[in-house]
Amino acid sequence: MAIFEDADNFADIFRGGLPYYLLLALPIMIICSANPVLASSEFTVQRMSQFDVNGVSYGCRASALSLEAKSLYTWSTSRHCVVAKFQDVTIDQFKEIRQKAGGLVLLLPQNVSTMSSEDKEHLNLLEQAMMTQSISVPVYFSQYNTELEKIVNDISRNTASANKKNSRDNSALNEVFNSISANGYQIIVTGASHANNKNSKIPIVQGELAPAAKLNKVNNNEDLNSKLPLIIVAGHLNTFGIYNEYPTNVDAAVLMTLADLFSKLHNTANAAPKYRLLFLLSESGPLLNFQGAKKWLDENVQLQFDDIFSITGTIISRGKHSDIIEENVDFVLCLDSVTQTLNGDNGDQQLYMHVSKPPKENTPMNVFFKHLKKAGQKYQNITVEGVHKKINLADQQLAWQHERFSIKRLSAFTLSAIKTPKHPTRTTIFSDSEEEVLERAQLNTKIIAEALARYVYGDNTNNGAAVDSDELEVFAGAMQITPKLIKSYLNLKSALQNNDLKNAFEKYLKNVKLIYDKPDAREPDFMFYEGAYANLNVYRVKPAVFDLFLTILICAYLFSVYFVIQYFPAMYQVFCKLSVKSPESSPTHYNNVERNNKSKSN
């Protein structure tokens, strides 16, 4: 028993400071040795677009995100961030998430063009519902990523397995054990901001196309081209949608294709038309209420009324409006969703001519409409229909771009493949396959170009009918419109990023001007915000209840060690009493037993 000779001193050591050292050192050792994060991944995401128009806020209004990830069916509080696939979210679920959840991360589809028509329609409706309101929680989008898809599936799988277990045995003890053993994910977004962009501005580019044969001066230095009637072809370049990504800008591609084609005709001396063409492209569509067109009109067309009011305030007489650019505008042709994307199984290919006021007979708009209908019937029997909608100045958003020009009393209309301005595909970020888009764009561009050529080069004074208009086909042979020609303009970027747009205008047009619409410092008509891109970090962690369970185990262990050390002397005494030698186990007793056994044997 020499091992216990210094037992009292050993007990004194445990009774001293060692328990306190253990209480302090053990948790630190556990924290240092344990790895609470099982795995981590980083993705590049885009925050939902944020902008203001006429004092009304749209899009996502927050950026910070550090919450526990949950599926569409397991989240419950604002401490949860919902992670799901975009196509799996319903409009009702999104409304509930917007009001009660802490954040939303959506994985975009891999290939929208292969989806069914019902799924495409669902994407468009959900996208439109998200863009028409202000959202107070952070919303982020991620391009399709196989690793993120695995995380989304893992979260959904854990939910399904937990529900399956609970359906078999709903005891509280099993639920506790399932919650402890389950794995979770932590969502953290870094590098995001939602401060307003002080350099917000909208580029507007314009270029003129005048006949080469009439580019001469008269004695009084007055340009003869200024006396020719003017036709304005206007469009808009979409630079963002539900998130900061370029949609398929078919309208801008069609406008640039028309500029390319008619520049070749106008530079031919024997084909000099009686009209000038002005191409106008602004980087603001229906989401920004056509602010670019408004800026251009304010600087180039100004109504100056000489109104005489009576004492009661009613107008007795009104003078005519005067144009700063002093143009004789026949009409303004606006392009908006000329090639409808994601139209599902809608096989009816139509063109609609939207007007604010039905054109009178033999007016320029009426004549062009007739040419458009004839061209549509000639090429694949496309139906061209007129749609009349009055301008409602009480609405915060104008329906079509031509309404901006109609307010300035210019004859204007919009050509579109959609019948209603509230169609969800109008502002969608998604599109069909490039082959389908180019095929439809080629056909519609052909119809518009032929109708415009018949109006410009035909005799429009013969009761509104052009000479040989039914037989006239300008864009054929070497002038044929091909998908390759349209595709070259399909990926135009903003003038704020590069000079491709301005260079394209300068290649085909004259008097090219690039102006910018900047918001007023006191009452801005529009405002953009920063923080479009951010880094999404996904950490695979144990749930919070596991930390609580682990804390309880550690505390129980520490308390047991502490009490064992405190009562070690008493335990030692008990052990010593149990280890005292009994009489039966002594050597003398053993020898007597042996001696008795030998005597009995003798």
Stockholm file with secondary structure:
# STOCKHOLM 1.0

chainA/1-602         MAIFEDADNFADIFRGGLPYYLLLALPIMIICSANPVLASSEFTVQRMSQFDVNGVSYGCRASALSLEAKSLYTWSTSRHCVVAKFQDVTIDQFKEIRQKAGGLVLLLPQNVSTMSSEDKEHLNLLEQAMMTQSISVPVYFSQYNTELEKIVNDISRNTASANKKNSRDNSALNEVFNSISANGYQIIVTGASHANNKNSKIPIVQGELAPAAKLNKVNNNEDLNSKLPLIIVAGHLNTFGIYNEYPTNVDAAVLMTLADLFSKLHNTANAAPKYRLLFLLSESGPLLNFQGAKKWLDENVQLQFDDIFSITGTIISRGKHSDIIEENVDFVLCLDSVTQTLNGDNGDQQLYMHVSKPPKENTPMNVFFKHLKKAGQKYQNITVEGVHKKINLADQQLAWQHERFSIKRLSAFTLSAIKTPKHPTRTTIFSDSEEEVLERAQLNTKIIAEALARYVYGDNTNNGAAVDSDELEVFAGAMQITPKLIKSYLNLKSALQNNDLKNAFEKYLKNVKLIYDKPDAREPDFMFYEGAYANLNVYRVKPAVFDLFLTILICAYLFSVYFVIQYFPAMYQVFCKLSVKSPESSPTHYNNVERNNKSKSN
#=GR chainA/1-602 SS CGGGTTHHHHHHHHHTTHHHHHHHHHHHHHHHHCCSEEEEEEEEEEEBCEEEETTEEEEECCCCEEEEEECTTTCCSTTEEEEEEGGGCCHHHHHHHHHHCSEEEEECCSCGGGSCHHHHHHHHHHHHHHHTSEECSCEEEECCCHHHHHHHHHHHHHHHHHHHHHHHCCCHHHHHHHHHHCCEEEEEEESCCCCBCTTCCEEEEEEEECCGGGCCBCTTCCBGGGGSCEEEEEEECCCCSSBSSCCCCHHHHHHHHHHHHHHHHHTCGGGCCSCEEEEEEESCCGGGTTHHHHHHHHHHCBCCCCCEECTTSCEEECCCCBCTTCCCEEEEEEESSSSCCSCTTCCCCEEEEEESSCCCTTSHHHHHHHHHHHHHHHTTTCEEEEEECCCCTTSSSCSCTHHHHHHTTCCEEEEESCSSTTCGGGGCSCCCCHHHHHHHHHHHHHHHHHHHHHHHHSCTTSTTCCTTTTTCCCSCGGGCCCHHHHHTTTTCCCTTTCSHHHHHHHHHCEEEEEEEECCCSSSCSEEEBSCCEEEEEEEEECCHHHHHHHHHHHHHHHHHHHHHHHTHHHHHHHHHHHTSCCGGGSHHHHHHHHHHHHHHHC
#=GC SS_cons         CGGGTTHHHHHHHHHTTHHHHHHHHHHHHHHHHCCSEEEEEEEEEEEBCEEEETTEEEEECCCCEEEEEECTTTCCSTTEEEEEEGGGCCHHHHHHHHHHCSEEEEECCSCGGGSCHHHHHHHHHHHHHHHTSEECSCEEEECCCHHHHHHHHHHHHHHHHHHHHHHHCCCHHHHHHHHHHCCEEEEEEESCCCCBCTTCCEEEEEEEECCGGGCCBCTTCCBGGGGSCEEEEEEECCCCSSBSSCCCCHHHHHHHHHHHHHHHHHTCGGGCCSCEEEEEEESCCGGGTTHHHHHHHHHHCBCCCCCEECTTSCEEECCCCBCTTCCCEEEEEEESSSSCCSCTTCCCCEEEEEESSCCCTTSHHHHHHHHHHHHHHHTTTCEEEEEECCCCTTSSSCSCTHHHHHHTTCCEEEEESCSSTTCGGGGCSCCCCHHHHHHHHHHHHHHHHHHHHHHHHSCTTSTTCCTTTTTCCCSCGGGCCCHHHHHTTTTCCCTTTCSHHHHHHHHHCEEEEEEEECCCSSSCSEEEBSCCEEEEEEEEECCHHHHHHHHHHHHHHHHHHHHHHHTHHHHHHHHHHHTSCCGGGSHHHHHHHHHHHHHHHC
//
